[in-house]
């Protein structure tokens, strides 16, 4: 691995250790490579390789035009976005491996990568289904027999749009229109991989479904597209975790995730992401909650150069509920620009946003929130809490809450705090025998503890460990 | 084997608070330090624990022969020095059980994991002894604790970490008589030939329950008088003022 000279040794060490599970790669032998740069020919290339139906080809080409016509959102966002050079990015790579169902069919070197990521063990232990992504094509996907029997569809998006068009197409691009923003347009033009899940009426999926995403090629943008539909009265928890090896040059990740919770359905989407510090992570995530349905985003952002992600819920039906719970940790050289969008579009809808951020070293975290409650509705409620913890004197945090409430029959509440780990707290903990670093990471874990509990067990353990590792370079 | 303080000078922000303090606490003994407000009692406990705000400008402190002042705060703790704080800090989001566990884990050799079942068994036994409700294991360290609960938890931590020398900084302040008895019983149960205590207090009351072997009077950064437990009674009866007169006469 070559070094990244811009980072100081302490930070570099923290990042190096951090990648203990993801910091490795194998020789690449991509049978399909769309080359660098983006043009109509690139889109056609992707369509040809993936054997896309005509409606998808058309969708992609339209999206490319939208992408080209949209300006970068630099009037409000960080200038760092301008450093993305779209002409040097490869938009599609695949080793030609067809999505497979059984473990035996997975090529050995891919298997080896997965084993280092711990997927087979986890699957054996408790997972109902796993879809793992190696580069842009799902190399391994598996849905347990019982889920299939129950009518659950859990495939990659390519298979979803081909084999289940009648369910896929009506919702695809409807929660997040192509033109929502420049990056949703980009994703719509060149997407590959990601998951498609359909849970039939009334079915409560007991075990969380899980996908692993991983970037393995230098200069390679990943554009997953995920669509999850929970039919009436059904329940699902989906978990997405990311580890990535580090690269010498900038890597772009721009996913689009659309969730649909029909009447009385409950859909929970959990993300733990831990990108290497050269990744631009520009993600659009939104869910629609119909009558009495619930959409929850539980989101943890660690790593990356710049993350811009504001999971949203459109509460479209009466008594729909939306929730975003997020943890962000920004170390030196990183900017976590995260938040939530809560769009109330029906009476008696309820939304809750709890965001906690930690800025370490020169790290910067930004909370951007949008809550929209129009005048013609009644009985809507929103609660927003955002707390920031600053570790070093050079750390930075900003909060931009935009709460628009019209009419007088609503209740909203907003709380924000900025705090530091006090010297007296550290002294107390050190007096009990904890090193300064251990004391700091315990204090930080304490800060996010109530949110970490929202994550499934194995994620919360991993999270605590990640936070400990990130804190190692922050003191001394 | 003892905790030896020799001619200790310490300052905060350039102002000297300890002005040549000498003291020896052998293992197996309980020494009390009494003194009026501003005499340097709390400074002494913080300097011994290694607080960064204080600068040691002269003298030495050794613990069983080892130079204590050379060690970091956490190294002093792991070497066997425990400070029961007058005002323990709150640690939001960290449960009592996890906090004490982390402190115990810090004493384990590299690569060894604390055994959870025996840890909780030990923790519950000591909580029962101190009359602490088991629900406290799930509460954040000192957050929302009453004064009495904080002090009990300091003693609980001391019992769990099994130090060689325990410093009690005004542990009696803010305690009602029942809580005082429980805390004193806890300390008394830890008295052993293998452990020394330095009990810092403003009032004689605590010493009715934790009977000291020696009493020292601290005034203006120095030990001005040492004696047996009767000295505490004399102070209680006559107040600190008579000592000031003696200092003036001696000076």
Interface residues (C-beta under 8 A of the other chain):
Chain A: X422 X423 X424 X425 X427 X428 X429 X430 X431 X432 X433 X434 X435 X436 X438 X439 X442 X443 X445 X446 X447 X448 X449 X450
Chain B: X49 X50 X51 X52 X72 X73 X74 X76 X77 X78 X82 X83 X85 X88 X89 X90 X91 X92 X93 X94 X98 X99 X100 X102 X103 X106 X107 X140 X157 X161
